[in-house]
């Protein structure tokens, strides 16, 4: 019975290899494929992925990302850093989605969460460098793409201008505010009156003057306007027009 199980495990490893279908690596006796295309340089005897379902792999000669050789990577010291399988490092460099991060220090490099990382000198949003961010004081704000250090607020890799750091807070992943402004994805929502702000949904806002969706003013007549929010569908209308979102696909105007 043990021999039968071992036989089928071996067949599964060889034929379906590390991942399934035509999307990842397929290791065969005399060749290796990625996305159903043969990797000419690959050595099938020593080929292995760095982690199960990883896009990174190596053999005795090269390191690969999505079937393509990472020329600078060191085979002997390459290792996976994160469970999402985007970052790897060797003794000299750190790589994100197969691309070398030019300023990263592999010795001190660490993940903060799924989007942010840092080393002793720099902070990164995915592969992008946050030039002015201080890694010693840097922190991600709640479960969002907003972050801060001792002097600045950031959304993704963008530094917010004119923000009041002391009163800044995250409302929802993309929505935030300070004592003067409301921000959507780090951009000030123009003309929004913060004193009369109503958050109808994280994407749909209202003040005394208008409605706003994804940070954009809808230019509705507030005296005759009304709205309906369903499970997925949003409708807002006035005497002149009717807007629907996600009731079919995207915005439609009647």
N, C-alpha and C positions, 0 to 999 in steps of 0.2 A: 504493500500500500504506500509506504514512504517513497519507494522508487517511482511509482506512478505520479504521485504529487510533485516530486522533484522534477520529473520529466516535463510535466505540463507547466511548471513554474519557469523552467528553462526555455521552453518554446515561447511562452508569453513574453519573456524578457528579450529574446532574440527578435521575434517577429513584430510585436507591438512596441517593443523597446521601452524607452523611457516615457513616451507620451503616446496618445492615441490619434488615429486619423491622419490626415494629410497636413497637419498644422505644426508639428514639432519634429523631433528627431526620430529617425527610424534606423536602428543599428542592426546591420545584417552581418553575415559571416565575412563577406569580402568587400563591403561598402557601407557608407553612411549617407542617409538622405535627410534633408530638412525641407519640410513643405513639399514633399515628393520630388525634390530635385537633389541629385547626387552632389555631395561635397567632395570635389576631386582631391583635395589635399588631405582629407581625413584618413586616419589610421584606425580601422575598425577594431583591431585587437585591443587597443588601449583607450578607445573613445568612451567617454562617460559624461553625463550631465553633472553640474555642480550640485543640483538638488532635483528632486522629483518635480516634473513639469517646469523646470527652469529653462529659460531661453539661452542660458550660458552653458557651455560645455568645453571639454578639453580632451586632447590626446597627448601622446608623448612629445609632440612638436608644437602645437598651437592651442590658443584659447579662442573659442568661437562665441559669437552672439547671433542668434537667428541664422545660424549656418554660415556666417561670414567670419573670417579671421580677424581678431583684434591684434594687429601687428605688434603693438607696444607691450602687450600683456605678458607677464612671466608665468609660464606653465607651472613651475615648481611651487610658487607661493600664492597662486590665485585662490581666492576663497569667497564664498557667498557671504554677504553681510546681513541682508534683510529677508524676512519671510515672504515679502511680496516679489522677491527675485529680480529687483531692478538694479540694485547696487552690488558690485563686487570690488575686491581690492587685491593687490599683490604687494610686494615689498616696496614698490616705488610709487604706485598710483592708485587712485580710486576711479571706478567707471560707473556711469549711469546709462542704462539702456545701451550698453556697448560703446559709449563715448567717454573718453578720458576727461575727467574734471581737472583742468590745468593747474589749479591752485590748491587742490585738496591734499591734506597730509594723512596718509593711510594709518599712521601710528595712533593719531588722536581722533580720527574720524568716527563719528557715531550718529545713529539715527535719533531724531527727536520724536517724530511720528511718521505717518505714511507719506507726508509731503515735504517735511523739513529735516535737515541734517546739519551737523556742524563739525568743525575741528577746532584746534586751538586758536586759529586766527580768523576763520571765516564761518559764515552761515549760508546755507544753500536752500533754495526752494526747487526741489527736483534737481535739475542740472544747472539751474541759474544761480549766480552768485548775488547775494544781497550785499552790495558794496559797503554800505554804511553801518550794517548791523554788528553789534558787539556780542560775540558768542558767550561771553561771561554772564551777561544779563538777559540774554535772549530767551523768550518764552512764547509758546503758542497760546492764544487766548481761547479758552474753552475748547469745544470740538468744532473749530472753524478754520478758515484759511487766513484769519487775521492773527497777527503776532506783534510783539513789541520788544524793545530793549529799554535801556534807561532814558533814551532821548526821542525815540521815534515809534510810530505805528506803521505796520505794513499790511498790505493785502497781497497774498501770494508773494511775488518778488517786487512789488511796487510800494514805494514809500509814500504815505499820505502827507499832503501839504496842508498846513494851516490847521491841523487837528489839535484839539485841546486834550492833552494826554491824561490829565487828572480826572476828567469826567467821561473819557471814552469807554464805551462798553459794547459788547457784541449782543445783538438782539437775536440773530439767527445766522447760520453759516455765512451768507453773503451780505446780510443787513446789519448795520451798526449805527451808533450815534454818539455825539458828545453834547455839550450844553447848547451848542449853536446849530449844528447841522445833523442831517441823517445821510448815511453813506450806503450806496449799493455797489458791491464789489470794489470798494475803495474810492469810488467817485461820489462827490457831493451831489445830492439830488437837488437840482436847481429849483428855486421858487417855493420849495416846500416849507410850510409854516410849522415849525417844531412844536409850538404851543398848542396847536389844535390837531396834532398828528394822531391818527387812528390806524393801528396795524390790523387790517382786515384778514390778511394772510401774510406770510413772510415775503411774498412777492407783490401783494396788492395793498396799497396804502391810500389813505384819504386825509385831506386836511380841509379847512374851511373854503379853500379856493378850487380844489380839483381832486381828481383821482390820479394815482401813479401806479404803473406796472413795470416791474424790473427796472426801477429807477427813472422811467420816462413818464413825462406828463401827458395825460390823455386829452386835455383840453375839452373837458365836458362842461355843459351848462349846469351848474350845481342846483339851480332853482327847480329844474325839471328832471334832474337825473335820479336814477335808482339803480340798484345792482342786485344780482343774485349769485350766490356762491354754492355750487354743488360739490359732489364728491371729487370730480375732476374738472368740471366745466365752470367757467366764470363769464358772467354777462353783466355789462354795464351800458346803460342807454340814457339819452336825454331826448328832447323834442326834435333834435336834428339828426341824430345818428345812433346806431346800435353797434356795440363792439362785443365780440365773442372770442374767448380764448379757450383752447383745448376742448371745445365742444365738437370740433372736427379736427382740424390741424392748424395750429397757429392762430393768428388774429384774422378775423374776417370783419369787414365793415359793411353795414347796410345803410 
